[in-house]
Amino acid sequence: MTDISQEKKPVMAGKKRFIILAVCLGIACVAVLARYGYLMLFHENARSGAQRTGAAFGRGPILDRNGRPLALETRLGDIGIWLPDIRNDEGLNRELAESLSFFLAPYLEQSPLDIFTRVVNSHSNYLLLKRQVDESTLRQIEAGISERRLRGVRIDYTVGRIYPERNMASQIIGWVGVDGNGLGGIESALDRELSPGADGGSQVFLTLDMNIQHILENIASAVMRDTGAEAVMFMAMDPRTGDILGSASLPGYDPNNLAGSNSQLRMDRPAIWAYEPGSVFKVFSLAALMDSGAISGNTLFNCNGVYDRVNPGINCLGAHGRVTVRDIIIHSCNAGAAHASDYLGADEFNSYLRAMGFGARTGAGNPGETSGIFRLPEQWTVRSKPTIAIGQELAVSALQMLQAASAIANDGVLVPPRIVSHMVSADNRTLTTYETGQARRIFSPETAGAMREYMMDVTSDIGTAWRANVQDISLAVKTGTAQMTDPLTGRYSATDFIASCIALLPAENPSLVLYLAIVKPRGEILAGRIAAPPIREAAEALINYLGIPRGRNPQIVHPGEIAIPAIIYPIVDESVPDFTNLSKRALQPLLSRDDLQVMIHGDGWVVRQSPPPGTILEEGMLIVLELE
């Protein structure tokens, strides 16, 4: 009799094997499809610059007041070579390695010889050439790969934060860490708003105008070079709105290269650093004394070269004789200002200065802002009131100085400064205005107007700021040269000073406040000599840029259409043309030529070339272009 169970066993075993095989194949198919979908998504996102990498994806941009990008999320790429692809049975294909080196050199800002040497000497299969290459460069390299001109070249895509303006306003903008979180500046202060939500992060618009920022930073850089200063701060504000239009703080750093910076370079000095303001402060102390009614513009004070009611006395640059408030401002008379302070009690004097914002943060939006140092009257000595009147025995920030100046500019109404204008949601549906403190009246219009009138005379031939004078427009100016405290002795240094200058223009109805502070200049230290001229230079440039009317700069109306001449590219045919003054963008057609080898060093416009113009062109010739 046949055993049926024995006959069924092979059949059942076969079915089991089939089921197991089918399940395995199914799992494998699902895995392949999932992997394929992931790669498709990853590749497509990488191509569009929208690869998701944790918290960094969708971080909102930071822009200036005109929408100019200052911080952006972008696709980046690490460029390398897979060496097995350029090797054969005999070893490295040197001709191919040389060709790759010459092609990649201008894009990676490296020399062809350096790339070629690294390829030849590499003992591994993969050679990393450069990390975090920007989007525009990636496109050029991708084009070379798609044209099969870059055999072996690999791109590993990432998403990162870039800062197109590099050093410009970098302390204000800040930076992000490797996890995509803000660690400094606005990136930190508004990290929650910038960080991605369901639709990505908000767009943050600053009050800065990068054209104004460029003007201030260029002038500040020249000041730092010419004076040998340790640091320079140069700021511009619209006193009517409190908008900070420009804020230069040198030395600075490039947030694209954090490794090349330190905490001092990354510090937003105008907001964070507190210092004694010196004689510029007389504008505010004397305005307080006048507005209180304790003194008037006609009150006379005697200056014999020293205020000797305290010991040690407060010295003046000279014996100015009988002086009014106007004279004190024009000649920056220390003794006169000290005598004027005797007319008002400490509590009321303190109240006025605190109402101007000294001793408190402005709330402009800068993280880590200092409140300065301003002790309460019960902590004052007999020397404190006259010393504060001349800008000593208290510490302020540059932001506080601009804030107080707004009260002089706005007929007595103080307008708090702000660095953030507004925010727009990622879907462009919601607009949020960044709120700062409320405007408040500090002085009467008469007090503010009188002070501006006195400051106008500072630019006259007898004033300390005659070098700041600008033709056909009035400036209200005050200079100051303040001694700095030696941290080792606690006494005033004989060599370290801060030279500063503040200007309101036009003086009759100011729409712009400029403030410059030069920290530890070497050689000449007097503000009238080294701080007033840069104020004039900045005023000249900004009057034209902002269209502030003046006698020789009338406002005109035009249709707003400008004809821009087309760029004429040089013909590269029988001889080498003159590439001078061509931009990097204009040189792109040259890089696509197969019969030439082109090396480009630097950014900007061509200033030098080799071989020189007129050289007979030969196939395979190497043309080196240096840009600045």
C-alpha positions as CSV (number, residue, x, y, z in Angstrom):
1,M,0.0,0.0,0.0
2,T,1.3,3.3,-1.0
3,D,2.1,5.8,1.8
4,I,0.2,8.9,0.7
5,S,1.9,11.1,3.4
6,Q,5.3,10.2,1.9
7,E,4.1,11.3,-1.5
8,K,2.8,14.7,-0.3
9,K,6.0,15.6,1.5
10,P,8.0,16.6,-1.6
11,V,5.1,18.6,-3.0
12,M,4.6,20.5,0.3
13,A,8.3,21.1,0.6
14,G,8.4,22.5,-2.9
15,K,5.5,24.8,-2.1
16,K,7.2,26.1,1.0
17,R,10.4,26.8,-0.9
18,F,8.4,28.6,-3.6
19,I,6.6,30.7,-0.9
20,I,9.9,31.6,0.8
21,L,11.4,32.5,-2.5
22,A,8.5,34.7,-3.5
23,V,8.5,36.5,-0.2
24,C,12.3,37.2,-0.5
25,L,11.9,38.4,-4.0
26,G,9.0,40.6,-2.9
27,I,11.1,42.1,-0.1
28,A,14.0,42.6,-2.5
29,C,11.7,44.4,-5.0
30,V,10.3,46.6,-2.3
31,A,13.8,47.5,-1.1
32,V,14.9,48.2,-4.7
33,L,11.9,50.4,-5.4
34,A,12.3,52.2,-2.0
35,R,16.0,52.7,-2.7
36,Y,15.2,53.9,-6.3
37,G,12.6,56.3,-5.0
38,Y,14.9,57.6,-2.3
39,L,17.7,58.1,-4.8
40,M,15.4,59.8,-7.3
41,L,14.1,62.2,-4.5
42,F,17.6,62.8,-3.2
43,H,19.1,63.4,-6.6
44,E,16.3,65.7,-7.6
45,N,16.4,67.6,-4.4
46,A,20.1,68.0,-4.7
47,R,19.8,69.3,-8.2
48,S,17.2,71.9,-7.1
49,G,19.2,72.9,-4.0
50,A,16.4,71.6,-1.7
51,Q,18.0,68.5,-0.2
52,R,16.6,67.8,3.3
53,T,19.3,67.5,5.9
54,G,17.8,67.9,9.3
55,A,17.1,71.3,10.7
56,A,19.0,73.1,8.0
57,F,16.4,72.4,5.3
58,G,14.1,75.3,4.5
59,R,15.8,77.9,6.7
60,G,14.6,81.3,5.7
61,P,16.8,83.9,4.0
62,I,18.1,87.1,5.6
63,L,17.8,90.1,3.2
64,D,18.6,93.8,3.3
65,R,15.8,96.4,3.0
66,N,15.8,96.1,-0.8
67,G,15.6,92.3,-0.9
68,R,19.3,91.8,-1.5
69,P,20.2,88.3,-0.1
70,L,22.6,88.3,2.9
71,A,22.1,84.7,4.0
72,L,20.8,81.9,1.9
73,E,20.1,78.2,2.0
74,T,21.8,76.7,-1.0
75,R,23.0,73.5,-2.6
76,L,26.6,72.9,-2.0
77,G,28.9,70.1,-3.1
78,D,32.2,68.4,-2.2
79,I,34.3,67.9,-5.3
80,G,36.6,64.9,-5.6
81,I,38.1,62.4,-8.1
82,W,37.4,58.7,-8.2
83,L,40.9,57.7,-9.2
84,P,40.2,54.1,-10.5
85,D,38.3,55.9,-13.4
86,I,41.4,57.6,-14.6
87,R,43.7,54.6,-14.2
88,N,44.5,51.9,-16.7
89,D,46.6,48.7,-16.7
90,E,49.7,50.8,-16.9
91,G,48.7,53.0,-13.9
92,L,47.5,56.6,-13.9
93,N,46.5,58.2,-17.2
94,R,48.6,61.3,-16.8
95,E,47.2,63.0,-19.8
96,L,43.7,62.7,-18.5
97,A,44.8,63.7,-15.0
98,E,46.4,66.8,-16.5
99,S,43.3,67.7,-18.5
100,L,41.1,67.4,-15.3
101,S,43.5,69.6,-13.3
102,F,43.4,72.4,-15.9
103,F,39.6,72.2,-16.2
104,L,38.9,72.2,-12.4
105,A,41.5,74.7,-11.4
106,P,39.6,78.0,-12.0
107,Y,36.4,76.6,-10.5
108,L,38.1,75.4,-7.3
109,E,40.4,78.4,-7.1
110,Q,43.4,76.1,-7.0
111,S,46.4,75.9,-9.3
112,P,46.4,73.1,-12.0
113,L,49.9,72.0,-10.8
114,D,48.7,71.6,-7.2
115,I,45.7,69.5,-8.3
116,F,47.8,67.4,-10.7
117,T,50.5,66.8,-8.0
118,R,47.8,65.6,-5.5
119,V,46.3,63.3,-8.0
120,V,49.7,61.8,-8.9
121,N,50.7,61.3,-5.3
122,S,47.4,60.0,-4.0
123,H,47.5,56.4,-2.8
124,S,43.8,56.0,-2.2
125,N,40.9,55.5,-4.6
126,Y,39.2,58.8,-3.8
127,L,40.8,62.2,-3.6
128,L,38.8,65.1,-2.1
129,L,39.7,68.4,-3.8
130,K,37.4,71.0,-2.1
131,R,34.4,71.0,0.3
132,Q,31.3,73.1,0.1
133,V,31.6,74.4,-3.5
134,D,28.9,76.9,-4.3
135,E,25.9,76.5,-6.6
136,S,27.1,78.4,-9.5
137,T,30.4,76.5,-9.6
138,L,28.6,73.2,-9.3
139,R,26.6,74.0,-12.4
140,Q,29.8,74.5,-14.4
141,I,31.3,71.2,-13.1
142,E,28.0,69.4,-13.7
143,A,28.0,70.6,-17.3
144,G,31.5,69.2,-17.7
145,I,30.4,65.9,-16.3
146,S,27.3,65.7,-18.5
147,E,29.5,66.4,-21.6
148,R,31.8,63.5,-20.5
149,R,34.7,65.9,-20.2
150,L,35.3,65.2,-16.5
151,R,35.8,61.4,-16.2
152,G,36.2,60.4,-12.6
153,V,35.0,63.6,-11.1
154,R,32.5,63.1,-8.3
155,I,30.1,65.5,-6.5
156,D,28.8,64.8,-3.0
157,Y,25.8,67.1,-2.5
158,T,24.9,68.8,0.7
159,V,22.8,71.7,1.8
160,G,24.4,74.7,3.5
161,R,24.2,78.3,4.5
162,I,26.0,80.8,2.4
163,Y,26.6,84.6,2.8
164,P,26.9,86.3,-0.6
165,E,28.2,89.6,0.9
166,R,31.0,87.8,2.8
167,N,32.5,90.3,5.3
168,M,29.8,93.0,4.8
169,A,27.7,93.4,8.0
170,S,28.8,89.9,9.0
171,Q,28.6,90.6,12.7
172,I,25.0,91.7,12.4
173,I,24.0,88.8,10.2
174,G,25.7,86.1,12.3
175,W,26.3,82.5,11.3
176,V,24.9,78.9,11.8
177,G,26.4,75.8,13.2
178,V,26.8,72.4,11.5
179,D,23.4,71.4,12.8
180,G,21.8,74.4,11.1
181,N,21.0,76.4,14.3
182,G,21.8,80.1,14.5
183,L,24.8,80.8,16.7
184,G,25.4,84.5,16.3
185,G,23.8,87.8,15.1
186,I,20.4,87.7,13.6
187,E,20.8,84.0,12.8
188,S,20.7,83.5,16.5
189,A,18.3,86.2,17.6
190,L,15.6,85.1,15.2
191,D,16.6,81.4,15.0
192,R,13.0,80.3,15.8
193,E,11.6,82.5,13.0
194,L,14.2,81.4,10.5
195,S,14.1,77.7,11.3
196,P,11.9,75.6,9.1
197,G,8.3,74.9,9.8
198,A,5.8,73.1,7.7
199,D,6.6,75.3,4.8
200,G,10.1,76.4,5.6
201,G,11.5,79.4,7.6
202,S,10.4,83.0,7.4
203,Q,12.2,85.6,5.3
204,V,13.8,88.2,7.5
205,F,14.3,91.7,6.1
206,L,16.8,94.0,7.8
207,T,16.8,97.8,7.8
208,L,20.3,97.7,6.3
209,D,20.9,99.0,2.8
210,M,23.9,97.1,1.4
211,N,24.9,100.0,-0.9
212,I,25.2,102.2,2.2
213,Q,26.9,99.4,4.0
214,H,29.5,99.2,1.2
215,I,30.2,102.9,1.4
216,L,30.7,102.9,5.2
217,E,32.8,99.7,5.2
218,N,35.1,101.0,2.4
219,I,35.6,104.3,4.2
220,A,36.1,102.6,7.6
221,S,38.7,100.3,6.0
222,A,40.6,103.3,4.7
223,V,40.4,104.9,8.2
224,M,41.7,101.8,9.9
225,R,44.6,101.5,7.4
226,D,45.5,105.2,7.6
227,T,45.3,105.6,11.4
228,G,46.6,102.2,12.4
229,A,43.5,101.8,14.6
230,E,42.7,98.7,16.5
231,A,39.0,98.9,15.5
232,V,36.6,101.2,13.7
233,M,32.8,101.6,14.0
234,F,30.9,103.6,11.4
235,M,27.1,103.8,11.4
236,A,24.3,105.5,9.5
237,M,20.7,105.8,10.8
238,D,17.4,107.4,9.6
239,P,16.5,109.3,12.8
240,R,12.8,109.6,11.7
241,T,12.3,105.8,11.7
242,G,15.2,104.5,13.7
243,D,16.3,102.3,10.8
244,I,19.9,101.4,10.9
245,L,20.9,101.9,7.3
246,G,24.5,100.8,7.7
247,S,26.7,99.5,10.5
248,A,30.4,98.9,9.8
249,S,32.5,97.2,12.5
250,L,36.1,96.5,11.6
251,P,38.0,94.3,11.7
252,G,35.4,91.7,10.6
253,Y,35.2,88.2,9.4
254,D,33.7,86.1,6.6
255,P,30.9,83.8,7.9
256,N,31.6,81.5,4.9
257,N,34.9,80.8,6.6
258,L,34.4,80.6,10.3
259,A,37.7,78.8,10.8
260,G,39.4,82.0,9.9
261,S,37.7,84.1,12.7
262,N,37.6,84.4,16.4
263,S,35.2,85.9,19.0
264,Q,36.7,89.4,18.7
265,L,36.2,89.5,14.9
266,R,32.7,88.1,15.2
267,M,31.6,90.7,17.9
268,D,29.0,93.3,16.9
269,R,30.9,96.2,18.4
270,P,28.3,98.9,17.9
271,A,25.8,96.9,20.0
272,I,28.0,94.9,22.4
273,W,31.0,97.0,23.2
274,A,30.7,99.7,25.9
275,Y,33.2,102.7,26.1
276,E,33.5,106.2,27.4
277,P,32.1,108.5,24.7
278,G,34.1,111.6,25.4
279,S,33.2,115.1,24.2
280,V,30.5,114.0,21.8
281,F,28.4,113.4,24.9
282,K,28.4,117.2,25.6
283,V,25.6,117.5,23.0
284,F,23.3,115.4,25.3
285,S,24.4,116.6,28.7
286,L,24.1,120.3,27.7
287,A,20.8,119.6,26.0
288,A,19.5,118.1,29.3
289,L,20.8,121.1,31.3
290,M,19.2,123.6,28.9
291,D,15.8,121.7,28.6
292,S,15.6,121.6,32.4
293,G,15.7,125.4,32.6
294,A,18.7,125.3,34.8
295,I,20.7,127.2,32.2
296,S,19.9,128.9,28.9
297,G,21.7,129.7,25.7
298,N,22.8,133.0,27.2
299,T,24.2,131.7,30.5
300,L,27.9,132.6,30.9
301,F,30.5,130.3,32.3
302,N,34.2,131.1,33.0
303,C,36.9,128.8,31.6
304,N,40.4,129.5,32.8
305,G,41.7,126.2,31.5
306,V,40.6,124.0,34.4
307,Y,37.5,123.2,36.5
308,D,39.0,123.2,39.9
309,R,35.9,122.6,42.2
310,V,37.0,119.0,42.4
311,N,40.4,117.4,43.0
312,P,42.0,116.6,40.7
313,G,40.6,119.2,38.5
314,I,39.1,118.8,35.0
315,N,41.4,120.2,32.4
316,C,40.5,122.0,29.2
317,L,42.5,122.3,26.0
318,G,42.9,126.0,26.7
319,A,41.6,129.0,28.6
320,H,38.5,129.9,26.6
321,G,37.4,132.8,29.0
322,R,33.7,133.5,29.3
323,V,31.7,131.0,27.3
324,T,28.1,130.2,26.4
325,V,26.7,126.8,25.6
326,R,27.3,127.6,21.9
327,D,31.0,128.2,22.7
328,I,31.3,125.1,24.8
329,I,30.0,123.0,21.8
330,I,32.2,124.8,19.2
331,H,35.4,124.6,21.2
332,S,34.6,121.4,23.1
333,C,35.3,123.3,26.4
334,N,35.5,120.8,29.3
335,A,35.6,123.4,32.0
336,G,32.6,125.2,30.6
337,A,30.5,121.9,30.5
338,A,31.6,121.0,34.1
339,H,30.6,124.5,35.4
340,A,27.2,124.1,33.6
341,S,26.5,120.8,35.4
342,D,26.7,122.6,38.7
343,Y,23.3,124.3,37.9
344,L,21.3,121.1,38.0
345,G,20.8,118.5,40.7
346,A,22.1,114.9,40.3
347,D,18.7,113.2,40.3
348,E,17.2,115.4,37.6
349,F,20.4,115.2,35.5
350,N,20.4,111.5,35.9
351,S,16.7,111.3,34.8
352,Y,17.3,113.2,31.6
353,L,20.2,111.0,30.6
354,R,18.4,107.8,31.3
355,A,15.4,109.1,29.4
356,M,17.8,109.3,26.4
357,G,18.5,105.6,26.8
358,F,21.8,105.6,28.5
359,G,22.2,102.7,31.0
360,A,19.6,100.6,29.1
361,R,19.5,98.4,26.0
362,T,18.0,100.0,22.9
363,G,16.2,96.8,21.9
364,A,17.3,97.3,18.3
365,G,17.4,93.6,17.7
366,N,21.1,92.8,18.1
367,P,21.7,89.8,20.3
368,G,24.0,90.3,23.3
369,E,23.4,94.1,23.3
370,T,25.0,95.9,26.2
371,S,23.2,98.3,28.5
372,G,26.4,100.2,29.1
373,I,27.6,101.4,32.4
374,F,25.7,104.2,34.1
375,R,25.7,104.2,37.9
376,L,22.8,105.5,40.0
377,P,23.1,109.0,41.6
378,E,23.5,107.5,45.1
379,Q,26.7,105.9,43.9
380,W,28.1,109.2,42.5
381,T,30.9,111.1,44.1
382,V,31.3,114.9,44.1
383,R,33.3,114.6,40.9
384,S,30.7,112.4,39.0
385,K,28.3,115.1,37.7
386,P,30.9,117.4,36.0
387,T,32.8,114.3,34.8
388,I,29.7,112.7,33.2
389,A,28.9,116.1,31.6
390,I,32.1,115.8,29.5
391,G,31.5,112.2,28.6
392,Q,33.5,110.3,31.2
393,E,32.6,108.1,34.2
394,L,30.0,106.3,32.1
395,A,30.1,103.7,29.3
396,V,27.8,103.7,26.2
397,S,27.3,101.8,23.0
398,A,27.4,103.2,19.5
399,L,23.7,102.2,19.2
400,Q,22.9,104.3,22.3
401,M,24.7,107.3,20.8
402,L,22.6,107.0,17.7
403,Q,19.4,106.7,19.7
404,A,20.1,109.8,21.8
405,A,21.0,111.7,18.6
406,S,17.5,111.0,17.2
407,A,16.1,113.2,19.9
408,I,18.3,116.1,18.7
409,A,17.4,115.4,15.1
410,N,13.6,115.0,15.6
411,D,12.9,118.2,17.5
412,G,13.1,116.4,20.9
413,V,11.4,113.1,20.1
414,L,13.6,110.0,20.6
415,V,13.0,107.2,18.2
416,P,14.6,103.8,19.2
417,P,16.8,102.2,16.6
418,R,16.0,99.0,14.9
419,I,18.0,96.5,12.7
420,V,15.1,94.2,11.7
421,S,12.5,95.7,9.5
422,H,9.9,92.9,9.0
423,M,9.4,89.2,8.4
424,V,7.5,87.4,5.7
425,S,6.3,83.8,6.0
426,A,7.7,81.2,3.6
427,D,4.5,81.2,1.6
428,N,4.5,85.0,1.3
429,R,1.2,85.3,3.0
430,T,2.0,86.7,6.4
431,L,3.9,89.9,7.1
432,T,5.1,90.7,10.6
433,T,6.6,94.0,11.5
434,Y,9.5,93.9,14.0
435,E,8.5,96.1,16.9
436,T,11.0,98.1,18.9
437,G,10.4,100.6,21.7
438,Q,8.0,103.5,21.4
439,A,9.0,107.0,20.3
440,R,9.0,109.4,23.2
441,R,9.6,113.1,23.8
442,I,12.8,114.0,25.7
443,F,13.4,117.7,24.9
444,S,11.3,120.6,23.7
445,P,11.6,121.5,20.0
446,E,13.4,124.7,21.0
447,T,16.1,122.8,22.9
448,A,16.7,120.4,20.1
449,G,16.7,123.2,17.5
450,A,19.2,125.3,19.5
451,M,21.6,122.3,19.9
452,R,21.5,121.6,16.1
453,E,22.3,125.3,15.5
454,Y,25.3,125.2,17.9
455,M,26.5,122.0,16.2
456,M,26.3,123.7,12.8
457,D,28.9,126.2,14.0
458,V,31.3,123.3,14.9
459,T,31.9,122.9,11.1
460,S,32.8,126.6,10.8
461,D,36.4,127.8,10.6
462,I,36.6,128.2,14.3
463,G,35.0,124.8,15.2
464,T,36.7,121.5,15.9
465,A,35.0,119.8,12.9
466,W,35.6,122.3,10.1
467,R,37.1,119.3,8.1
468,A,33.6,117.7,8.0
469,N,32.1,120.7,6.2
470,V,30.2,119.8,3.0
471,Q,29.4,122.5,0.4
472,D,25.8,123.5,-0.2
473,I,24.3,121.6,2.7
474,S,24.3,122.1,6.5
475,L,25.7,119.6,8.9
476,A,25.2,119.5,12.7
477,V,28.5,118.0,14.0
478,K,30.3,117.2,17.3
479,T,33.7,115.6,17.7
480,G,35.3,113.9,20.7
481,T,38.7,112.5,21.7
482,A,38.3,110.3,24.8
483,Q,41.1,108.7,26.8
484,M,40.7,105.0,27.4
485,T,41.3,103.2,30.7
486,D,44.4,101.1,31.0
487,P,43.0,97.7,32.2
488,L,46.3,97.0,34.0
489,T,46.4,100.2,36.1
490,G,42.8,101.2,36.1
491,R,43.9,104.7,35.2
492,Y,43.5,106.7,31.9
493,S,46.1,105.6,29.3
494,A,48.5,108.1,27.9
495,T,48.5,106.4,24.5
496,D,45.1,104.9,24.0
497,F,42.2,107.0,22.8
498,I,38.8,106.9,21.0
499,A,38.4,109.6,18.3
500,S,34.7,110.0,17.4
501,C,32.4,112.3,15.4
502,I,28.6,112.5,15.1
503,A,26.8,114.4,12.3
504,L,23.1,115.2,11.6
505,L,22.1,116.3,8.1
506,P,20.6,118.4,6.8
507,A,20.9,120.2,10.1
508,E,17.6,122.1,9.7
509,N,15.6,118.8,9.3
510,P,17.8,115.8,9.6
511,S,17.1,112.6,7.6
512,L,20.5,111.0,8.3
513,V,22.7,110.5,11.4
514,L,26.3,109.4,10.9
515,Y,28.5,108.2,13.8
516,L,32.2,107.2,13.6
517,A,34.4,105.9,16.3
518,I,38.1,105.2,15.8
519,V,39.5,102.9,18.6
520,K,43.2,103.3,19.5
521,P,44.5,105.2,16.6
522,R,48.3,105.5,16.3
523,G,50.0,108.8,15.6
524,E,47.4,111.5,15.3
525,I,44.6,111.1,17.8
526,L,42.5,114.3,17.6
527,A,39.0,113.6,16.3
528,G,38.8,116.9,14.4
529,R,41.8,115.7,12.3
530,I,41.1,112.0,11.8
531,A,37.3,111.5,12.4
532,A,35.8,114.6,10.7
533,P,37.2,114.0,7.2
534,P,35.7,110.5,6.9
535,I,32.3,112.0,8.0
536,R,32.6,114.5,5.2
537,E,33.4,111.7,2.7
538,A,30.5,109.5,3.8
539,A,28.1,112.5,3.8
540,E,29.1,113.4,0.2
541,A,28.5,109.8,-1.0
542,L,25.2,109.3,0.9
543,I,23.8,112.7,0.0
544,N,24.1,111.7,-3.6
545,Y,22.9,108.1,-3.1
546,L,19.9,109.0,-0.9
547,G,19.0,112.0,-3.1
548,I,19.1,114.5,-0.2
549,P,18.6,117.9,-1.9
550,R,21.3,120.5,-1.7
551,G,22.3,123.5,-3.8
552,R,24.4,121.7,-6.4
553,N,22.4,118.4,-6.2
554,P,18.9,119.3,-7.2
555,Q,16.3,116.5,-7.4
556,I,15.1,115.8,-10.9
557,V,12.3,113.6,-12.3
558,H,13.1,111.0,-15.0
559,P,11.1,108.1,-16.5
560,G,13.1,105.5,-14.6
561,E,14.4,103.7,-17.8
562,I,18.2,103.5,-18.3
563,A,19.9,102.1,-21.4
564,I,22.7,99.8,-20.5
565,P,25.2,99.2,-23.3
566,A,25.8,95.6,-24.3
567,I,29.1,94.0,-23.2
568,I,31.4,93.6,-26.2
569,Y,33.5,90.4,-25.8
570,P,36.9,90.4,-27.3
571,I,37.6,88.3,-30.4
572,V,39.9,85.4,-29.5
573,D,41.2,84.5,-33.0
574,E,44.7,84.9,-34.3
575,S,46.2,86.8,-31.3
576,V,45.6,87.1,-27.6
577,P,43.2,90.1,-27.0
578,D,43.2,92.5,-24.1
579,F,41.1,91.1,-21.3
580,T,41.6,94.0,-18.9
581,N,38.4,95.1,-17.0
582,L,36.4,92.1,-18.1
583,S,34.3,90.5,-15.3
584,K,34.5,86.8,-14.3
585,R,31.1,86.3,-15.8
586,A,32.2,87.7,-19.1
587,L,35.0,85.2,-19.3
588,Q,32.8,82.1,-19.2
589,P,32.7,81.7,-23.0
590,L,36.5,81.5,-22.9
591,L,36.4,78.5,-20.5
592,S,34.4,76.4,-22.9
593,R,37.0,76.4,-25.6
594,D,38.8,73.1,-26.2
595,D,41.8,74.6,-28.0
596,L,43.0,76.8,-25.0
597,Q,43.9,76.3,-21.4
598,V,42.6,79.1,-19.2
599,M,43.5,79.8,-15.5
600,I,41.6,82.4,-13.5
601,H,42.8,83.6,-10.2
602,G,40.7,85.8,-7.8
603,D,37.3,87.6,-8.2
604,G,36.1,90.8,-9.7
605,W,37.6,92.1,-12.9
606,V,40.8,91.3,-14.9
607,V,43.8,93.4,-13.9
608,R,46.6,91.3,-15.2
609,Q,47.1,88.7,-17.9
610,S,49.7,86.4,-19.4
611,P,50.6,86.3,-22.2
612,P,50.2,90.0,-23.0
613,P,47.8,91.3,-25.6
614,G,49.0,90.8,-29.2
615,T,50.7,87.5,-28.5
616,I,50.2,85.1,-31.5
617,L,47.7,82.5,-30.4
618,E,48.7,78.8,-30.5
619,E,46.6,75.7,-30.0
620,G,46.8,74.5,-26.4
621,M,48.2,77.8,-25.2
622,L,47.8,78.5,-21.4
623,I,46.2,81.9,-20.7
624,V,46.4,83.1,-17.0
625,L,44.1,85.9,-15.9
626,E,44.3,87.6,-12.5
627,L,41.1,89.3,-11.2
628,E,40.6,91.9,-8.4
